[in-house]
Amino acid sequence: MGRRVSDLVAISRDSFWFVPGIFVVSAIILAELIVVLDRLAPVPNWAGGIILEVGADGSRGLLTAISTSMLGAAATMFSITIAVLALTSSSYGPRLVRNFMADRGNQVVLGGLVSIALYALVVVRHIRVESNDGEAFVPHLAVNLAVALVVVGIGLLIYFIHHIASDIQVSTLAASVRRALIRRLDEQFPLGSEAQSSSVVEWPMGTTTAIPARHDGYVGTVALDELVAVAHRYDVRVDVLVQPGTFIVEGDAIAAVTRVTHGERDEERQHALADAVVGAITLEDERTPYQDLEHLVRQLLDLAVRALSPGTNDPFTAINAIDDLSAALAHGISRPDPSRVLLDGVGEPRVRVVRRRVVELVTDALDVLRPYAVAHTLVTCRALLLVRRMVARAPHNEVRAELLSAADRLVDHFVAGGASVFDMDRVRAARSAIDTQEIIR
């Protein structure tokens, strides 16, 4: 089954070649169009003071210099990017490398510099000196546009230096992940899901047929709307047994199909149904952030855990990551969990999914952070402040109980670590503040 529009959008966002490729094609088309315009409408006399005319040899030399310099700038930009990717992978975690690859500013700069160089090369091939074969031709308008594009290229290079210097800062990295996590929470836990989540939809029982994965990989996206349409078209119910971020080995069951009617089975129709279900669940070589909330949480935890390693020992960076995680998860903790059963247009239950609750993201994050924060009082107190914010926004007592249990595990681990009496009192005070909602400074 072919890729959906959402998959193509993901490719355009993450691929370092997609935007530069568009720029390169555009540069070729622009160069040919401007040359044609030069042939059809030569430079008028009144424009002689505005449009530079330097002759065939001068234009060829100018365009060659433009192409060489822009390719050199692109090579410099690419070298800086590779160095930043290496720094990010070793210092902040390999999961954050995707953020730089998907950065639209970096893609535009690379595409702009390469396309200017290519534009100059395309134009220079149209320059003709006077010979027996025909008249001389110099596309003066195209040459002057190349000079103007050089100014744009210099601006792009200056922007890139500023942009990359800003991007490698921890606060910028954490803020970009926080914004992405908030967007995904808004998509998966919409405000309008309250009515749907409060109603219990019966899921009829029946004989099911497992649908296995056809290759290995991480579940990237699950197209729920597409699965509902498939289930309605084939008059079946589909149990999705995996969720984004799950690693699948070839042959693992990723879905189970239950027939609604008990008519005669068509083998070809069964194969088509299996193909449609498999096609709606994409498998990738690595985890992606488009539906995988845990992956985004782990990116912020990467920053915190690596900052708390003995070789780095930077608790303030860890605190910065916890603050961003707190801001993002507080955005979704109060929202109701959407229904696990999806209905078709006529109200029939068609798809049942595995959904990860926001409170599970919070408690799992605290459990991952717990062994690393045990030696840092400030980090432990900030993690407890995260819990206090979640408890204040939690919609149900059951959710609050899960949060308080995670906080107690954090405190117990800290106390067992043999901290000083003063530090233990600070941590216990931060834990008590969760119950009283008192602000601890």
C-alpha positions as CSV (number, residue, x, y, z in Angstrom):
1,M,0.0,0.0,0.0
2,G,1.4,3.4,-0.9
3,R,2.4,6.1,1.5
4,R,-0.3,8.5,2.8
5,V,-0.2,12.2,2.7
6,S,0.8,12.3,6.4
7,D,3.8,10.1,5.6
8,L,4.9,12.3,2.8
9,V,4.6,15.4,5.1
10,A,6.8,13.5,7.6
11,I,9.4,12.8,4.9
12,S,9.5,16.4,3.8
13,R,9.9,17.5,7.5
14,D,12.7,15.1,8.4
15,S,14.6,14.7,5.2
16,F,17.6,16.9,4.8
17,W,17.3,16.6,1.0
18,F,13.6,17.3,0.4
19,V,13.6,21.1,0.7
20,P,17.0,21.6,-1.0
21,G,15.8,19.3,-3.8
22,I,12.8,21.7,-4.3
23,F,15.2,24.7,-4.3
24,V,17.5,23.0,-6.9
25,V,14.6,22.2,-9.3
26,S,13.3,25.8,-8.9
27,A,16.7,27.2,-9.6
28,I,17.0,25.3,-12.9
29,I,13.5,26.4,-13.9
30,L,14.1,30.0,-12.9
31,A,17.4,30.2,-14.8
32,E,15.8,28.8,-18.0
33,L,12.9,31.2,-17.8
34,I,15.1,34.3,-17.2
35,V,17.3,33.3,-20.2
36,V,14.2,33.0,-22.4
37,L,13.0,36.4,-21.2
38,D,16.5,37.8,-22.1
39,R,16.1,36.4,-25.6
40,L,12.6,37.7,-26.1
41,A,13.1,41.1,-24.5
42,P,16.7,42.5,-24.6
43,V,17.7,45.1,-22.1
44,P,16.3,48.5,-23.1
45,N,18.6,51.5,-23.3
46,W,17.0,53.3,-20.3
47,A,17.9,50.3,-18.1
48,G,21.6,50.5,-19.0
49,G,22.4,52.3,-15.7
50,I,20.6,49.7,-13.7
51,I,21.4,46.4,-15.3
52,L,25.1,45.7,-15.5
53,E,26.5,44.6,-18.9
54,V,30.0,43.2,-18.7
55,G,30.3,41.2,-21.9
56,A,30.5,37.5,-22.6
57,D,33.9,36.9,-20.9
58,G,33.1,39.0,-17.9
59,S,29.7,37.4,-17.4
60,R,31.2,33.9,-17.7
61,G,33.9,34.8,-15.1
62,L,31.4,36.4,-12.8
63,L,29.0,33.5,-12.9
64,T,31.8,31.0,-12.4
65,A,33.0,32.9,-9.3
66,I,29.4,33.0,-7.9
67,S,29.0,29.3,-8.4
68,T,32.3,28.5,-6.8
69,S,31.8,30.8,-3.8
70,M,28.2,29.5,-3.1
71,L,29.3,25.9,-3.3
72,G,32.1,26.7,-0.9
73,A,29.7,28.4,1.5
74,A,27.4,25.3,1.2
75,A,30.3,23.0,2.0
76,T,31.1,25.2,5.1
77,M,27.5,25.1,6.2
78,F,27.4,21.3,5.8
79,S,30.6,20.8,7.8
80,I,29.2,22.9,10.6
81,T,26.0,21.0,10.6
82,I,27.8,17.6,10.8
83,A,29.9,18.9,13.7
84,V,26.8,20.0,15.5
85,L,25.1,16.7,14.9
86,A,28.1,14.9,16.3
87,L,28.1,17.2,19.4
88,T,24.4,16.7,19.9
89,S,24.6,12.9,19.6
90,S,27.4,12.6,22.1
91,S,26.3,15.4,24.6
92,Y,22.5,15.5,24.5
93,G,21.6,12.1,23.1
94,P,21.1,10.6,19.6
95,R,17.3,11.0,19.8
96,L,17.7,14.7,19.5
97,V,19.6,14.5,16.2
98,R,16.3,14.3,14.4
99,N,15.5,17.9,15.6
100,F,18.4,19.3,13.7
101,M,17.7,17.2,10.6
102,A,14.0,18.4,10.7
103,D,15.0,22.0,11.3
104,R,13.4,24.0,8.4
105,G,16.0,26.8,8.7
106,N,18.9,24.5,8.1
107,Q,17.2,22.9,5.1
108,V,16.4,26.3,3.6
109,V,20.0,27.6,4.0
110,L,21.5,24.5,2.4
111,G,18.9,24.6,-0.4
112,G,19.4,28.3,-1.0
113,L,23.2,28.2,-1.2
114,V,23.3,25.1,-3.5
115,S,20.5,26.5,-5.8
116,I,22.3,29.8,-6.3
117,A,25.4,27.9,-7.4
118,L,23.3,25.8,-9.7
119,Y,21.5,28.8,-11.1
120,A,24.8,30.4,-12.0
121,L,26.0,27.2,-13.8
122,V,22.8,26.9,-15.8
123,V,23.0,30.5,-16.9
124,V,26.7,30.4,-17.9
125,R,26.0,27.6,-20.4
126,H,23.8,29.9,-22.4
127,I,26.5,32.6,-22.9
128,R,27.8,32.6,-26.5
129,V,30.6,34.6,-28.0
130,E,30.3,35.9,-31.6
131,S,31.3,33.1,-34.1
132,N,30.6,31.8,-37.5
133,D,27.7,29.7,-36.0
134,G,25.7,32.6,-34.9
135,E,25.5,35.9,-33.0
136,A,26.9,36.6,-29.5
137,F,24.4,36.2,-26.7
138,V,24.8,37.3,-23.1
139,P,21.7,37.0,-20.8
140,H,22.3,40.3,-18.9
141,L,19.1,40.1,-16.9
142,A,20.0,36.6,-15.7
143,V,23.6,37.6,-14.8
144,N,22.3,40.6,-12.8
145,L,19.8,38.3,-11.0
146,A,22.7,36.0,-10.1
147,V,24.5,39.0,-8.4
148,A,21.3,39.8,-6.5
149,L,21.0,36.1,-5.4
150,V,24.6,36.3,-4.1
151,V,23.4,39.0,-1.7
152,V,20.6,36.6,-0.6
153,G,23.1,33.8,-0.2
154,I,25.3,36.0,2.1
155,G,22.3,36.8,4.2
156,L,21.4,33.1,4.4
157,L,24.9,32.3,5.6
158,I,24.8,35.0,8.3
159,Y,21.4,33.7,9.4
160,F,22.7,30.1,9.6
161,I,25.6,31.0,11.9
162,H,23.2,32.8,14.2
163,H,20.6,30.0,13.9
164,I,22.9,27.1,14.6
165,A,24.5,29.0,17.6
166,S,21.1,29.4,19.1
167,D,19.9,25.8,18.3
168,I,22.8,24.1,20.2
169,Q,21.8,25.8,23.4
170,V,20.2,23.4,25.9
171,S,17.2,25.7,26.5
172,T,16.4,26.0,22.8
173,L,16.6,22.2,22.4
174,A,14.4,21.5,25.4
175,A,11.9,24.2,24.3
176,S,11.5,22.7,20.8
177,V,10.8,19.3,22.3
178,R,8.3,20.8,24.8
179,R,6.4,22.5,22.0
180,A,6.4,19.3,19.9
181,L,5.1,17.4,22.9
182,I,2.3,19.9,23.5
183,R,1.2,19.7,19.9
184,R,1.1,15.9,20.1
185,L,-0.9,16.0,23.3
186,D,-3.4,18.4,21.7
187,E,-3.8,16.0,18.8
188,Q,-4.2,12.8,20.9
189,F,-6.1,14.3,23.8
190,P,-8.4,16.9,22.2
191,L,-10.7,18.9,24.5
192,G,-13.7,17.6,22.6
193,S,-13.1,14.1,23.6
194,E,-14.8,14.4,27.0
195,A,-18.2,13.3,25.9
196,Q,-16.8,10.4,24.0
197,S,-14.6,9.2,26.8
198,S,-17.4,9.4,29.4
199,S,-19.6,7.0,27.4
200,V,-18.8,3.2,27.6
201,V,-19.0,1.6,24.2
202,E,-19.6,-2.1,24.2
203,W,-17.1,-4.2,22.2
204,P,-18.9,-7.4,21.1
205,M,-17.0,-10.6,21.3
206,G,-16.3,-13.0,18.4
207,T,-13.8,-15.2,16.7
208,T,-10.7,-13.2,15.8
209,T,-8.0,-13.7,13.2
210,A,-4.5,-12.3,14.1
211,I,-2.7,-10.2,11.4
212,P,1.1,-10.5,11.7
213,A,3.7,-7.9,10.9
214,R,5.5,-8.4,7.6
215,H,8.8,-6.9,8.7
216,D,10.7,-5.7,11.8
217,G,10.6,-2.1,13.1
218,Y,9.1,0.4,15.5
219,V,5.5,1.3,15.1
220,G,5.6,4.8,13.6
221,T,2.0,5.8,13.0
222,V,-1.4,4.2,13.3
223,A,-3.9,5.6,10.8
224,L,-7.1,5.2,12.9
225,D,-9.4,6.9,10.5
226,E,-8.2,4.7,7.8
227,L,-8.7,1.6,9.9
228,V,-12.2,2.6,10.8
229,A,-13.0,3.0,7.0
230,V,-11.4,-0.4,6.3
231,A,-13.4,-2.1,9.1
232,H,-16.6,-0.5,7.8
233,R,-15.9,-1.4,4.2
234,Y,-15.2,-5.1,5.0
235,D,-17.8,-5.2,7.8
236,V,-15.3,-6.4,10.5
237,R,-14.0,-5.1,13.8
238,V,-10.3,-4.5,14.3
239,D,-8.3,-4.7,17.5
240,V,-5.0,-2.8,17.2
241,L,-2.6,-4.6,19.5
242,V,0.3,-2.2,19.2
243,Q,0.8,1.5,19.8
244,P,3.3,4.0,18.4
245,G,6.8,3.3,19.7
246,T,6.3,-0.5,20.1
247,F,9.1,-2.6,18.6
248,I,7.7,-5.3,16.3
249,V,9.5,-8.5,15.1
250,E,8.3,-10.0,11.8
251,G,5.5,-12.3,12.6
252,D,4.3,-10.6,15.7
253,A,0.5,-9.9,15.8
254,I,-0.1,-6.2,15.3
255,A,-3.9,-6.5,14.9
256,A,-6.8,-8.9,15.3
257,V,-9.8,-8.9,13.0
258,T,-13.3,-10.1,14.1
259,R,-15.9,-10.8,11.5
260,V,-19.3,-9.3,12.2
261,T,-21.3,-11.4,9.7
262,H,-20.8,-15.1,9.3
263,G,-21.2,-15.4,5.6
264,E,-18.9,-17.4,3.3
265,R,-15.3,-16.3,3.5
266,D,-13.6,-15.0,0.3
267,E,-9.9,-15.8,0.4
268,E,-9.0,-12.9,-1.9
269,R,-11.1,-10.6,0.2
270,Q,-9.3,-11.7,3.3
271,H,-5.9,-11.0,1.8
272,A,-7.1,-7.6,0.7
273,L,-8.3,-6.9,4.3
274,A,-5.0,-8.0,5.8
275,D,-3.1,-5.7,3.3
276,A,-5.3,-2.8,4.2
277,V,-4.8,-3.3,8.0
278,V,-1.0,-3.7,7.6
279,G,-0.8,-0.7,5.4
280,A,-2.5,1.5,8.0
281,I,0.2,0.6,10.6
282,T,3.6,1.9,9.5
283,L,6.8,0.4,10.8
284,E,10.0,2.5,10.8
285,D,13.7,1.7,11.5
286,E,13.6,4.2,14.4
287,R,11.1,5.8,16.7
288,T,9.4,8.9,15.4
289,P,7.8,11.7,17.3
290,Y,4.6,12.1,15.3
291,Q,2.3,9.9,17.4
292,D,4.9,8.5,19.9
293,L,4.5,10.7,23.1
294,E,6.9,8.5,25.1
295,H,9.6,9.2,22.5
296,L,9.3,13.0,23.0
297,V,9.3,12.5,26.8
298,R,12.4,10.4,26.5
299,Q,14.1,13.2,24.6
300,L,13.7,15.5,27.5
301,L,14.8,12.8,29.9
302,D,17.9,12.3,27.8
303,L,18.9,15.8,28.5
304,A,18.3,15.4,32.2
305,V,20.0,12.0,32.6
306,R,23.1,12.9,30.6
307,A,23.4,16.2,32.6
308,L,23.3,14.1,35.8
309,S,26.0,11.7,34.7
310,P,29.3,11.8,36.7
311,G,31.2,13.0,33.6
312,T,28.9,16.1,33.2
313,N,27.5,16.7,36.6
314,D,25.2,19.6,35.5
315,P,22.1,19.5,37.7
316,F,20.9,22.9,36.4
317,T,20.5,21.5,32.8
318,A,18.5,18.6,34.3
319,I,16.3,21.1,36.1
320,N,15.7,23.0,32.8
321,A,14.7,19.7,31.1
322,I,12.3,18.8,34.0
323,D,10.7,22.2,33.9
324,D,10.0,21.8,30.2
325,L,8.6,18.3,30.8
326,S,6.5,19.7,33.6
327,A,5.1,22.5,31.3
328,A,4.2,20.0,28.5
329,L,2.6,17.3,30.7
330,A,0.6,19.8,32.7
331,H,-0.9,20.7,29.4
332,G,-2.5,17.3,29.0
333,I,-2.9,15.8,32.5
334,S,-6.3,17.4,33.1
335,R,-7.7,16.2,29.8
336,P,-9.9,13.2,29.6
337,D,-8.7,10.0,28.0
338,P,-10.3,9.5,24.6
339,S,-12.4,6.4,24.1
340,R,-10.5,3.3,23.2
341,V,-13.3,2.2,20.9
342,L,-13.8,4.1,17.6
343,L,-17.2,4.2,15.8
344,D,-17.9,4.4,12.1
345,G,-20.4,6.8,10.6
346,V,-23.5,4.8,11.5
347,G,-22.4,4.4,15.2
348,E,-21.1,0.8,14.9
349,P,-17.9,0.0,17.0
350,R,-15.2,-0.7,14.5
351,V,-11.7,-0.2,15.9
352,R,-10.4,-0.8,19.4
353,V,-6.9,0.7,20.2
354,V,-4.3,0.7,22.9
355,R,-3.9,4.2,24.4
356,R,-1.3,5.4,26.7
357,R,-2.6,7.8,29.4
358,V,-0.8,11.0,30.3
359,V,-0.4,10.0,33.9
360,E,1.5,6.9,32.8
361,L,3.9,9.2,30.9
362,V,4.4,11.2,34.1
363,T,5.0,8.2,36.4
364,D,7.3,6.5,33.9
365,A,9.4,9.6,33.5
366,L,9.8,9.9,37.3
367,D,10.8,6.2,37.5
368,V,13.4,6.7,34.8
369,L,14.7,9.9,36.5
370,R,14.7,8.4,40.0
371,P,18.1,6.6,40.2
372,Y,19.9,9.6,38.6
373,A,18.3,12.2,40.8
374,V,19.2,10.5,44.1
375,A,22.5,12.3,44.4
376,H,21.0,15.8,43.6
377,T,18.7,17.4,46.1
378,L,17.7,20.2,43.8
379,V,16.8,17.8,41.0
380,T,14.7,15.6,43.3
381,C,12.9,18.7,44.7
382,R,12.2,19.9,41.1
383,A,10.9,16.5,40.2
384,L,8.5,16.6,43.2
385,L,7.4,20.1,42.1
386,L,6.5,18.5,38.7
387,V,4.3,16.0,40.7
388,R,2.7,18.8,42.6
389,R,1.7,20.6,39.4
390,M,0.3,17.4,38.0
391,V,-1.7,16.6,41.2
392,A,-3.1,20.1,41.2
393,R,-4.5,19.5,37.7
394,A,-5.4,15.8,37.9
395,P,-9.1,15.2,37.2
396,H,-9.6,12.1,39.3
397,N,-8.5,10.6,42.6
398,E,-7.2,7.5,40.9
399,V,-4.8,9.7,38.8
400,R,-3.7,11.6,41.9
401,A,-3.1,8.3,43.7
402,E,-0.8,7.1,40.9
403,L,1.1,10.4,41.0
404,L,1.5,10.4,44.8
405,S,2.8,6.8,44.6
406,A,5.5,7.8,42.1
407,A,6.4,10.7,44.4
408,D,6.8,8.4,47.4
409,R,9.0,6.1,45.4
410,L,11.2,9.1,44.5
411,V,11.5,10.2,48.1
412,D,12.2,6.7,49.4
413,H,15.0,6.2,46.9
414,F,16.5,9.6,47.9
415,V,16.4,8.8,51.6
416,A,17.9,5.3,51.0
417,G,20.8,7.0,49.2
418,G,22.2,8.3,52.5
419,A,21.7,12.0,52.0
420,S,22.4,14.5,54.8
421,V,19.6,15.3,57.3
422,F,19.3,18.8,55.9
423,D,18.8,17.5,52.4
424,M,16.3,14.8,53.6
425,D,14.3,17.5,55.3
426,R,14.2,19.6,52.1
427,V,13.0,16.7,50.1
428,R,10.4,15.7,52.7
429,A,9.1,19.3,52.7
430,A,8.8,19.2,49.0
431,R,6.8,16.0,49.2
432,S,4.5,17.4,51.9
433,A,3.9,20.4,49.7
434,I,2.2,18.1,47.2
435,D,-0.5,17.3,49.7
436,T,-0.9,20.9,51.0
437,Q,-0.2,22.6,47.6
438,E,2.1,24.9,49.5
439,I,4.8,26.7,47.5
440,I,8.3,25.6,48.5
441,R,11.0,28.0,47.5
